[in-house]
């Protein structure tokens, strides 16, 4: 197995992966630009949205070094190849697909496959994952994450699925390297909603990360 690619600094520095699903490149671009201006600089565009690869290419080009754009719900090697060619800097999936992890790792791109149980988490990590997406995190919450990390402290975990902004300090205090948020962060901003409100939620999210990292009571 090639060396495990490191996680993007935009992910580790902010502790956040924003997960976007939008009907158009135009709308997702406006929302992502709002996030970046508010301090959230690591964004995942899922392959379940129309024109996902084109949207990744557009944002990767227009945002440049201001943000890290990745691809989510990547389930096949063909999808992985297309996303990396479009400029995706990391790949995510709801489950572990060894061929996708191997392809991404061999291409020097970090892959974050999904898993829930300790056996699944270990298998995903041994396949070459840069971190493991604990999904759906809401099944067990921060206490489950803490319990899993006790015997597996060296595997970076990113809880995703049903994570609210107010939950973020608890997950980070439990040992998460970062958290993934979709609708609790975006709200209606990806469907012609309020971008100013999105910006305020993003700032609140960044503050929540800071609370956890500074060790203040949550």
N, C-alpha and C positions, 0 to 999 in steps of 0.2 A: 504494500500500500504506500502511495506517495505520502510525503509529510502532510500532516493535517493543516490546512490553511487557517490562519488566525481569523478571529472574528473582526469585522470592520470596526475601526475606532469610533465611528459615529454611533454604533450600537453600544459599545462598552462605555463610552464617555457619557452618553445621555441615559443609558439604562432603559431605553424605550425602542420598540419596533411598532410603528404605526401601520395598520393593515387596511389597505384601501380596496374597495370594490365599487366601481362607478360605471355608469352607462356610456360615458364618453371620455375621450382623452382631454377634451377641453375642461370638463368639470373636475376630473381628478387632478389636473394640473393646477387649477385655481386653489383647490383644497390643499394640495401638497405645498405649494408656494406659501400659503398661509401658515402651515405647520413649521416650515423651515424658518420663516421670519419670527416665529414664536419660540424657537429653540429645539423643536423635534426634527432631527436631521436624518433619521434612519426610517425608510419607508418601504413597505412591501406591497407590490401590486399583484393581486391574485390572478391566476390564469382562468378563473371563473368569470372574469369581466370581459365584455366584448373588446376586441382589438388590444388585448393585454400586452402583447409583444410590441406593438406599435407605440403604445403608451409608455412602456419601459424605455424604448429607444428615445422617444421625445423628451422624457424627463431626464434621462441620463445625459443627454446632450445639452439641454437648456439649463439644468442645475449645476452641471459640472462638479467641481469640488465642494460646492456648498451643501451637498447632501449625498447620501448613499442610497441608491435605489436597487431593490432586490425584487425577486419574483417569488410568489407564493402558489401553493397548490400545484407544485411541479411534480408530476407523477410518472413521466416517461423521459427517456434519454433524449428523444426528439424535442420535447418541450425544453429540457434543460439546455440543449445545444442552441435552440432558437433564442432563449432568454439571455444566455451568456453572450451570444453574438450581438444582441440588441444593447448590451451594456449592463446587464444585471450584475451586481457585485456580491450577491449572495442568493442562495436558493432555499426555499422553505417548503415543507409538505406536511399534511396532517398525519402521515404515517411514514414508516421507513421503507424506502424502495432502494435496496442495495445497489442496483445498477445506476440509479441517479446519483447516489452518494459517491460511488466510485468515479463516475464521469466528472462530476463537479470537482472532486478532490484532485483528479488527474489534470483538470484544467486550471487548478490554482484558485478555485472559487469555493468559499466556505459553504457548507450545506447544513441546514438545520432541520433534520427529519423529526416528525412527531412521534411521540410515544407516551404511554401512561403508566404502565406497571414497571417495577424495577427490572424485570427480565427484558421488557421491550426497550427500556432506556439503555441498559447495558449493551444489548445487541446493536442498537443504533450507534452508540458511541464506538463500539469495536469495528463497525463498518467504515469508520472514518469521519463521522460527523464532527463539525467544529463546535457544536453545542446541540443539545436536544431540546426540542419544543415539547413541553409537557402539555398535552392536549387531550380532552378539554380540562383546563385547570380547575374550573369551577366544581368538578366532581369531588375533589378532596380539599380544595382551598389551601391556604398557606400552611396549615398544620400538616397536611399530607406532604407538601413539598419539603418541609423541615424533616419529617420522618424519613423520606426517601433519601435526602442528602446525608443523613447520619452515616449510613454505610457506604455512600457513594459521593464523598466530598469533592472528588477531583473532576467530576463531570459537570460542565457548565449547563445549567438548566434555565429555560426561558418559558415560564408559565404563560399560556395563551388560551383564550376561550372563556368568556364570562368574567373577565377581569375588569372591575370598575376602577375608576381613578382613585377612589378612596381606599381600595384594596392594595394599591401599589406599594406603599411603605411596608405593609405586612408581608407581602411576597418577597421584597428585597431583604427585609429583616430575617426571613426564613432561609435566605441564601441564594435567591435567584440572581443570576448575572444581569438579567434584564427582564422586562415584561412585554408581552404583545397585546395591543389593544386595537380593536376595530370600531364597531358601532358605539361603544361607550365614549370613545374619543371623537369620532367624526360626527355623531349625531345625524342630522339631516343635511350636513354640508355637502355631501356627495350627490344630493338630489335637489339642487337649487336652494339649499338652506342657507342659514346665516353664517357667513365666513368669519365675521367678527366674533361670534360666539365660539366658533371653532378655535380661533386664536386664544381666547380666554381659557378654554378647556386645556389647550396645549400648555399654556403657561402654568396652570394649576397642576398639570401632570408633572412638569419639570420640577416644580416646587415639592411635589410629593416624593419624587426621587431624592431630592436634596435632604428632605426630612429624614428619610431612612439612612442615607449615607452619612449624615452627621450624627446619627445615633440618638436623635431626639425621640421622645416617647410618641408612639403611634396609637 
